[in-house]
Every structure is written in structure tokens, then in C-alpha cells.
Amino acid sequence: MQKTVAVIGGGIGGLSACYHLTKSSQVFKIVLLESSSRLGGWLRSTRREDGAVFEHGPRGIRPAGNVGKNTLKMVSELGLENEILPVTSDNIASKNRFLYVGGKLHKMPSGAAGALRKVPPFSRALVSSVARELLVKRGTQEDESVHGFVERRLGKELADFAIDSLCRGVYAGDCRKLSVRSCFPPLFRAERDYGSIVLGMAFGRTEKAAELESKLAQKSREEGWAQWSLRQGMQALPEALEDWLRRTGRVEILQEVEVQRLERTAGGSAWEIKLHDGSIKADHIISAMPAKALSSVLPPGASPLSEELRRITSVTVAVVNLEYEGLILPVEGFGHLVPSSESRGVLGIVYDSVAFPQHNRKDGQSTRLTVMMGGAWFSEVFGDPEEVREELLLQTAAQAVRTHLGVDAEPIWSNVSLQKDCIPQYTVGHWERIDKIRQYLGQHSLPLSLVGSSYQGVSVNDVIFSSKRAVERLLGNEQTHLDTLGCGRGLFTPSK
């Protein structure tokens, strides 16, 4: 029987799913549906005529781990090797990261020497917290907040300053609400399996997947890459995927098409996707939509699933790109983060010109910065995202640069992007929600796979990998080390 797969959502997750589907002869037809006029989701870059590049979403990708190797392999297959801009671990952008505490910038400890010294804003050397951690008893909770976990094992200062800031930088979220089990699974597993973060990090093993290796991944290890971007900005990645899909001729791409409702066909073995002006039938759906959006289009009979999906909330982040004439930074590094005790609204400032000077304009020296604001505190500080004025966001960002970095000059160029509901929040108990979703999909044999940042990782690498896993499960090629959300194991494998 000829099979049709519909992929809903044209961000990096949906594009990656289509990419892997095109490699299989088991799939007869692939349809990609995107509600907006462009593909790529949160990966969006501004490219000015003078050569400057500004990121409005993710600005760098880490090469480490299976998820990092998987992305590099795809990048290599797309022919983007020569477009990569690597940042090595000995680069100043990798070595220097700062916290803004008490009205001052503080360089975070790095390396063995940094761990042995007392470095402000901390009252004691990092090594003392590590030594203490070895003596702390194993926790008994099935989940707890990131802040609670770190305070219990490493002390209040690290939780209040370092981890609070880290969670704001990665999740734009509140570490007192975020789940350690879901946001930082290696830390949770280290304590559970070894009784200590230190011992778990030292002796724990990560299963390596040989099929994810590539020459590019090997090169990244040999050269010591800490992160990488692309010459034309991160938007070049979804653009390359879109170009690949169109050239294969195997994917029907529908843009500005909003899904109204998903309905099961007679017999329940397939779907009818209701649109404004018609419908599409599919044997299987891969949803790359945010969890909340998917919950609103599922059939009434799937209300238990919809309820769990609605519990996965997201936060809004204001991304303000600023350019200043000349070299204006008082320090050099990747950037600085701001704990919630210092500022509720400003999450951090990225020193874009330091990590990726190749993205600076070609006709003179300038400094590019990105101010991240809002997140879990957006409404508290700025009000309703639907009503906030861009002028307020720009003024707040420029004032943060003046206050934090001592820059008196005015920016010569700026851009304000309001990324609504862009980062899912894995709050305490998220793992239970995911488990219930997985059980529901299996028990009801729904021909539905869930991919994207709402479930098991918010990074670009995580999202791309989740799409690969979903397709492998669907086609019956799932590797033993993989785990994913969806029904349909071996759905397209001929029955014996």
C-alpha cells in the first residue's frame, strides 16, 4: 500500500523530518504544511548589504554529543561544510563568560586554576563546593526544581547566581520552577546512578552512535570546536534544507496554510487534515507544531492528550540587536548573563562581534550586540506581549548596554524581534507529562509522531535529532539507543 506522511510545521524540526523521509523509498508522498509565509521557524537572520549578519534566534550550535554529531552529518550532506564558522575552545569567546551581579561584570571561573581561586561574586572557591557535593546524600524525589537540586548539592550561591543565570540564558526560565530531570538530565542521572554529580560526570558513559559519525564531526573534535555558525547566518541551514527538499521533487510544500482540525478517517487508521479551503488525507502525521498549538486541533476524542499538551507552556523573549560604531566593549568574551535577583527583565547580552567577527560589516569596525529580555518575567516587566511597544523594548535594551557595559554611545543600527512563545518551559513534573503522552499515543495506536522543542530538548541539535528519531521509528529503523514520542513503529515495514 502506498503511504502518505504529512509533516505539520515548517521550522527546523519539520524540515529535518522531511529531509529524513525523502531518504526512504517506503514513503510514497510527503506533504509539509506551514502556516506562515516562510520556512525555518526561529532560525532567522538579517543579512545587510554591507555584509553584516544579525541573528534573531539561535546564533550558534554545539558540536558535542550524539545530537551535535547528527547535525554536523546533516550539514555535511547538505554541502555546507565550507560555510561553517567554527569557534574553538581556546577562543576568547569560549573562555570568557561573565555574570552581571551587584552592578559589576564578573568573569566566570574556567579551567582548573579558576576552580581553585575565590572568584566574585562567589564567597569561596568552586573546588570547595565540589568537595562538599561528594558528601551530600542522594536525593529521593522523582523530580525537583533545578534551583533546589543545585542548592542541595552545591550550595546556595551557585544556585542563586550561576544556575539562575544559566537557566535564564538557555530556557529564559525560572530555575525555581524548571525541572532538573528534564532540563539537565545528565545531572539528574549522575545523582541517581552514582549518588554524586562529580562521580557521575567522571564515570558515567554516553552511548556513542557510530552511524552519526562524519568527517565533519571528526574535524570538529580534532580542532576543538566549542560551537559553530554559518557564514550567511543560522537561517542558511533551513534554507539549505528547503532547497534540498524542493530539488528532490518528493515533498509538496504548502505555505500560508493553517490547519483547522485533525480528524480520524473511518476505521481510525489514517487522518483527514482540515484546512480553510479543503482537506488533505494522510496515513501518518509528524507534528512539529508547538504542543499548545497541536492541542487546539486534535479531535475531541483525544481530549486527554490535548490536556497534557496544554500543560507544556512557553515563554516570550524580546531579542534586540544593536550595532555600535567602533570597538566599544570593556571586556571580551561570549557575553554576560544576569541573575533574576539583579534584573527581572534583562536576561543577558551576547557579544556577537567577539564570537563571530565574520558577521561584522565589511566597511569599518563596529560592535554587534544582542540583548535578550523577558522570558518567564516578560508580562511582569513589559506587560502583555500583544500590546508592548517596540520603543520600550529598544530603550530597555540600550539602557542595559549603558549600565552593564558602560557604553555612552548610541547604537547606529537596531532591530527588535518579539519571539512569542518561543521557548517551552520544562517545569517540575515535565517527565510525567511526556510519559503520559507517550502512553496515550501507544495505547490508542494514533498514527502520530511528536517532534520539536516542546518535548525532549529545546536546542537546535535536540530538535533536529528528535525528527530523525521519529522518522526512524516510523520506518521501523529505530536504533536501540533512541527514544522518541510517537506511534507507528515499523508502520511502513512490510508485514511478514
Salt bridges, closest charged atoms under 4 A:
ASP50 OD2 - ARG48 NH2 2.74
GLU77 OE1 - LYS23 NZ 2.77
GLU133 OE2 - ARG153 NE 2.53
GLU144 OE2 - ARG152 NH2 2.48
GLU151 OE1 - HIS147 ND1 3.62
ASP160 OD1 - HIS147 NE2 2.68
ASP160 OD2 - LYS156 NZ 2.94
ASP160 OD1 - ARG176 NH2 3.44
ASP164 OD2 - ARG176 NH1 2.89
GLU191 OE2 - ARG152 NH1 2.71
GLU191 OE2 - ARG153 NH1 2.66
ASP193 OD1 - ARG192 NE 3.06
GLU211 OE2 - HIS481 NE2 3.71
GLU213 OE2 - LYS69 NZ 3.20
GLU213 OE1 - ARG221 NH2 3.14
GLU239 OE1 - ARG47 NH2 2.84
GLU242 OE2 - ARG246 NH2 3.04
ASP243 OD2 - ARG247 NE 2.86
GLU252 OE1 - LYS29 NZ 3.66
GLU272 OE2 - LYS274 NZ 3.31
GLU307 OE2 - ARG311 NH2 2.86
GLU308 OE2 - ARG311 NH1 3.24
GLU323 OE1 - ARG48 NH1 2.70
GLU323 OE2 - ARG361 NH1 3.74
GLU325 OE2 - ARG361 NH2 2.52
ASP352 OD1 - ARG59 NH1 2.85
ASP363 OD1 - ARG361 NE 3.11
GLU380 OE2 - ARG344 NE 3.12
GLU386 OE1 - LYS420 NZ 3.07
GLU391 OE1 - ARG389 NH1 3.84
GLU410 OE2 - ARG402 NH1 3.32
ASP435 OD1 - ARG438 NH1 3.90
GLU472 OE2 - LYS468 NZ 3.07
GLU478 OE1 - ARG473 NH1 3.75
GLU478 OE1 - ARG489 NH1 2.66
ASP483 OD2 - ARG438 NH2 3.27
